[in-house]
Amino acid sequence: MSRKKLILFLMLISTTFTSGCWDKTELNEMAIVSAVGLDRNKEGKLVGTFQIINPGNVAGALQGGGGTNPPISIYRATGDNVLELDSIASTKISRDMYFAHANLIVIGEELAKEEGLNDIFDAFERSPEFRATTRIVIARGVKARDIVETLTAIDKVSAEKVIRTIEITEKIQGGNISINLQEVIKNLLSTGKEPIISGFTVKGNTGKEDSMENTMSSDIEANPNAAGIGVFKNGKLIDWLDGDMAIGSMWVLDRIENTHINIDWEGKKDAITYQVIRQKTNVGAKLVNGKPKISIKVRAEGDIREVSVPLNLTDTHVLIDIEKKLAKDLKKEMEDAVVQAQKNKADIFGFGEIMHENHPKEWKEIEKNWDDVSFPKLEVDVQVETFIRRTGLRNKPFLSNLKKKDQ
């Protein structure tokens, strides 16, 4: 047999061992789930709300057409557990439910408080389809279904609206945290760190969030909004952090990117706005007289972005005074956040994990009662340095000239 014929023969033989697409599913046979909402009804049953993407309507809307048809469809199911919800919902849909593209899980506030996350997340973690990177939010003041059902104007699939809003608010404000299924489960299992999850709500006319009219006006009647950070202990929601308390927590966690800080000056509230351009938070743990102590060091650099009082920014002494004031205010925000966590007896900062890494032998002795005994009494030292790198295109606010003119 010639060499060419031998090669051809081997190629033909090899094709018999090549598997085909025996389990393939065509795209038009799948119902692509983009978000899942979980609530508990008055009868004690679990209520699941599934957001299904309508591919044709999404594409039409993005191209300027298809404006009268919703880009998503909503299906609900009631059952005793998550798997049963999936089975029941499948009986209402003409296609197989496909969860590999589900990028959002919304947990109702009551469900998070009363029963917690442990039993719910077991089903998601075991699923071969569900991704570990799926984002988690808590429906605050509304039902999870209200978030999942909402139609939005810019982001046609409202699950994307929720995710992008959380990401943007974390980046430019620091008042929320973008966290996924894998991170939450890791913190639930840890004895040295409790999970925190962003809240989300619907503001406006909550009776209009699921109608197409909600997207056909420049003034959105029902708009999903980020709403603080939920604190968990033993898998259950126990508190909410808002405003400075939430931002202070994010500073401790080193999750701040480009936030701004307002400080009072010469008796005027929020007179100076400082834009953070880079920062780093370092947390260390040590033992002092046999007791754990945490040190937090923050270095922040930024620019002066707004001044509403007459001020000479060419004066080095003035800039140093502003830096000191910024550091003092930021230090207080972080200390208040730590005190609140200690009141909740929930180590959301992972101080316990840091103790474990640095002092594993001593950690074994305090691990069992860390949240309830050691953490509430933990000594935490916060040190902050702030630096002004630029003052913008104008050194002196035009308000200084206005004041001279008035005189």
Number of C-alpha atoms within 10 A of each C-alpha: 5 6 8 8 10 11 11 11 11 10 11 11 11 10 9 8 8 7 7 7 6 6 6 7 10 7 10 10 12 16 21 23 23 24 27 26 25 29 22 23 12 6 6 11 14 19 22 27 25 28 27 25 21 17 14 12 19 20 14 15 18 14 10 8 12 15 16 13 15 21 24 25 15 17 15 19 21 21 18 12 15 20 13 15 20 18 13 15 19 17 11 11 13 10 14 17 18 16 20 15 15 22 22 26 23 27 28 26 25 21 22 23 16 13 14 20 20 15 12 17 15 12 13 18 15 9 13 10 13 18 19 17 14 21 25 25 32 30 29 24 15 17 22 29 23 20 32 30 22 27 28 26 18 11 14 20 23 24 26 17 19 24 19 14 17 25 17 15 16 23 18 16 19 26 28 32 27 20 20 19 21 17 16 21 19 12 19 21 14 14 18 24 23 25 26 28 22 26 28 29 23 22 16 12 12 17 12 17 25 21 15 18 14 21 24 14 10 8 9 19 18 22 21 23 17 24 23 24 27 26 23 26 21 16 22 21 23 16 16 18 23 16 15 17 23 24 27 25 28 24 23 25 19 16 19 26 18 16 19 18 16 17 17 16 16 9 8 11 11 15 16 21 18 22 21 23 15 13 18 16 18 12 19 15 20 15 13 9 7 8 13 22 19 18 15 20 16 20 15 19 18 21 17 21 15 16 20 16 19 17 19 14 19 12 11 10 11 13 19 14 11 22 18 16 16 24 20 16 16 25 22 16 20 25 20 17 23 24 16 17 22 20 13 18 19 27 26 24 22 20 24 26 19 19 23 19 12 15 15 13 11 15 19 10 10 18 18 13 11 22 24 15 14 18 23 19 17 17 14 19 14 18 16 19 17 21 18 18 13 15 18 12 8 10 14 17 17 14 14 14 12 11 11 9 8 6 6
